[in-house]
Amino acid sequence: MMPDLGKYADAVLSAYGVSLALIFGLVALSLWQSRRALASLREIEARKDHDHGA
């Protein structure tokens, strides 16, 4: 059930659409950066472990 938005329907619905797109984009960016950071940390840890073992 959607309320009657009258003449503002286009503006309101487009604002919702843009907001949702931005939220999904920020979540995707955060996940991507998190994976990159974890991979980088694992690489640093592996290098550290390798250097101490020698």
N, CA, C and O of each residue as an XYZ file, in Angstrom:
216
protein
N       0.826     -1.183      0.000
C       0.000      0.000      0.000
C       0.871      1.247      0.000
O       1.651      1.480      0.924
N       0.726      2.031     -1.037
C       1.497      3.257     -1.148
C       0.566      4.451     -1.001
O      -0.506      4.488     -1.605
N       0.982      5.440     -0.188
C       0.123      6.610     -0.037
C       0.063      7.408     -1.338
O       0.970      7.328     -2.166
N      -0.980      8.155     -1.505
C      -1.132      9.007     -2.679
C      -0.211     10.209     -2.509
O      -0.397     11.019     -1.602
N       0.781     10.318     -3.387
C       1.758     11.393     -3.277
C       1.412     12.589     -4.153
O       2.085     13.618     -4.106
N       0.383     12.451     -4.935
C      -0.072     13.564     -5.769
C       0.987     14.020     -6.756
O       1.660     13.203     -7.386
N       1.124     15.309     -6.883
C       2.042     15.853     -7.877
C       3.509     15.689     -7.480
O       4.399     15.933     -8.294
N       3.763     15.284     -6.253
C       5.141     15.101     -5.797
C       5.629     13.652     -5.931
O       6.741     13.335     -5.507
N       4.831     12.798     -6.501
C       5.177     11.376     -6.588
C       6.517     11.158     -7.275
O       7.351     10.394     -6.788
N       6.728     11.829     -8.409
C       7.990     11.630     -9.127
C       9.192     12.041     -8.282
O      10.189     11.321     -8.224
N       9.099     13.170     -7.641
C      10.216     13.661     -6.828
C      10.484     12.737     -5.640
O      11.636     12.417     -5.343
N       9.424     12.315     -4.968
C       9.591     11.460     -3.794
C      10.151     10.098     -4.185
O      11.077      9.598     -3.546
N       9.599      9.502     -5.223
C      10.065      8.176     -5.643
C      11.497      8.230     -6.180
O      12.280      7.312     -5.939
N      11.840      9.282     -6.896
C      13.216      9.383     -7.381
C      14.177      9.609     -6.219
O      15.299      9.104     -6.240
N      13.752     10.360     -5.207
C      14.601     10.547     -4.024
C      14.827      9.224     -3.294
O      15.939      8.935     -2.852
N      13.770      8.424     -3.169
C      13.927      7.086     -2.578
C      14.879      6.243     -3.414
O      15.747      5.562     -2.868
N      14.724      6.283     -4.716
C      15.582      5.497     -5.599
C      17.045      5.899     -5.475
O      17.919      5.040     -5.365
N      17.315      7.193     -5.492
C      18.691      7.674     -5.361
C      19.255      7.296     -3.994
O      20.409      6.881     -3.889
N      18.452      7.437     -2.959
C      18.910      7.078     -1.607
C      19.264      5.606     -1.508
O      20.308      5.253     -0.960
N      18.407      4.747     -2.033
C      18.695      3.308     -2.002
C      19.936      2.969     -2.805
O      20.748      2.148     -2.380
N      20.088      3.599     -3.972
C      21.278      3.348     -4.793
C      22.544      3.761     -4.051
O      23.545      3.045     -4.090
N      22.509      4.904     -3.378
C      23.673      5.359     -2.618
C      23.984      4.429     -1.452
O      25.148      4.128     -1.188
N      22.954      3.979     -0.760
C      23.166      3.061      0.363
C      23.789      1.762     -0.124
O      24.765      1.288      0.458
N      23.231      1.177     -1.194
C      23.796     -0.062     -1.736
C      25.223      0.164     -2.231
O      26.084     -0.698     -2.053
N      25.475      1.303     -2.846
C      26.821      1.608     -3.312
C      27.809      1.717     -2.169
O      28.927      1.210     -2.268
N      27.418      2.370     -1.087
C      28.301      2.499      0.071
C      28.564      1.151      0.736
O      29.680      0.889      1.185
N      27.553      0.305      0.801
C      27.747     -1.031      1.373
C      28.712     -1.837      0.502
O      29.617     -2.493      1.018
N      28.518     -1.786     -0.817
C      29.400     -2.514     -1.732
C      30.835     -1.993     -1.622
O      31.778     -2.784     -1.592
N      31.005     -0.678     -1.561
C      32.336     -0.086     -1.425
C      32.986     -0.510     -0.111
O      34.178     -0.814     -0.079
N      32.224     -0.530      0.953
C      32.754     -0.937      2.258
C      33.205     -2.392      2.242
O      34.269     -2.724      2.766
N      32.394     -3.259      1.639
C      32.769     -4.674      1.558
C      34.027     -4.860      0.716
O      34.908     -5.641      1.073
N      34.109     -4.139     -0.406
C      35.273     -4.243     -1.280
C      36.534     -3.782     -0.551
O      37.566     -4.449     -0.616
N      36.454     -2.643      0.145
C      37.614     -2.136      0.874
C      38.002     -3.063      2.023
O      39.186     -3.227      2.320
N      37.018     -3.661      2.659
C      37.293     -4.594      3.750
C      38.058     -5.813      3.240
O      39.017     -6.261      3.869
N      37.631     -6.337      2.108
C      38.331     -7.499      1.530
C      39.754     -7.141      1.128
O      40.674     -7.935      1.321
N      39.938     -5.944      0.567
C      41.288     -5.511      0.190
C      42.162     -5.360      1.425
O      43.326     -5.761      1.410
N      41.618     -4.788      2.495
C      42.383     -4.592      3.723
C      42.759     -5.933      4.346
O      43.888     -6.109      4.804
N      41.827     -6.873      4.366
C      42.122     -8.195      4.927
C      43.200     -8.904      4.118
O      44.096     -9.523      4.691
N      43.124     -8.822      2.805
C      44.137     -9.451      1.956
C      45.501     -8.816      2.202
O      46.512     -9.516      2.257
N      45.534     -7.508      2.348
C      46.788     -6.803      2.609
C      47.370     -7.199      3.968
O      48.573     -7.427      4.096
N      46.511     -7.276      4.968
C      46.983     -7.681      6.298
C      47.504     -9.109      6.296
O      48.515     -9.404      6.935
N      46.824     -9.994      5.586
C      47.293    -11.384      5.499
C      48.665    -11.447      4.817
O      49.537    -12.212      5.229
N      48.840    -10.643      3.783
C      50.125    -10.609      3.082
C      51.224    -10.099      4.005
O      52.327    -10.645      4.016
N      50.936     -9.067      4.772
C      51.923     -8.520      5.707
C      52.255     -9.544      6.786
O      53.421     -9.723      7.137
N      51.235    -10.217      7.312
C      51.469    -11.249      8.336
C      52.298    -12.398      7.779
O      53.192    -12.905      8.457
N      52.008    -12.812      6.549
C      52.762    -13.913      5.936
C      54.218    -13.509      5.739
O      55.121    -14.314      5.965
N      54.450    -12.274      5.321
C      55.813    -11.778      5.135
C      56.539    -11.716      6.470
O      57.717    -12.062      6.560
N      55.823    -11.266      7.521
C      56.426    -11.165      8.850
C      56.795    -12.552      9.372
O      57.883    -12.744      9.915
N      55.892    -13.517      9.209
C      56.145    -14.874      9.662
C      57.317    -15.484      8.891
O      58.140    -16.198      9.465
N      57.387    -15.204      7.606
C      58.466    -15.744      6.778
C      59.807    -15.144      7.191
O      60.813    -15.852      7.244
N      59.829    -13.846      7.484
C      61.083    -13.182      7.879
C      61.577    -13.671      9.232
O      62.785    -13.802      9.434
N      60.672    -13.943     10.158
C      61.080    -14.417     11.488
C      61.507    -15.874     11.467
O      62.276    -16.300     12.328
N      61.037    -16.628     10.524
C      61.371    -18.036     10.443
C      62.733    -18.278      9.837
O      63.287    -19.366      9.993
N      63.288    -17.302      9.154
C      64.559    -17.481      8.453
C      65.752    -17.357      9.345
O      66.885    -17.486      8.882
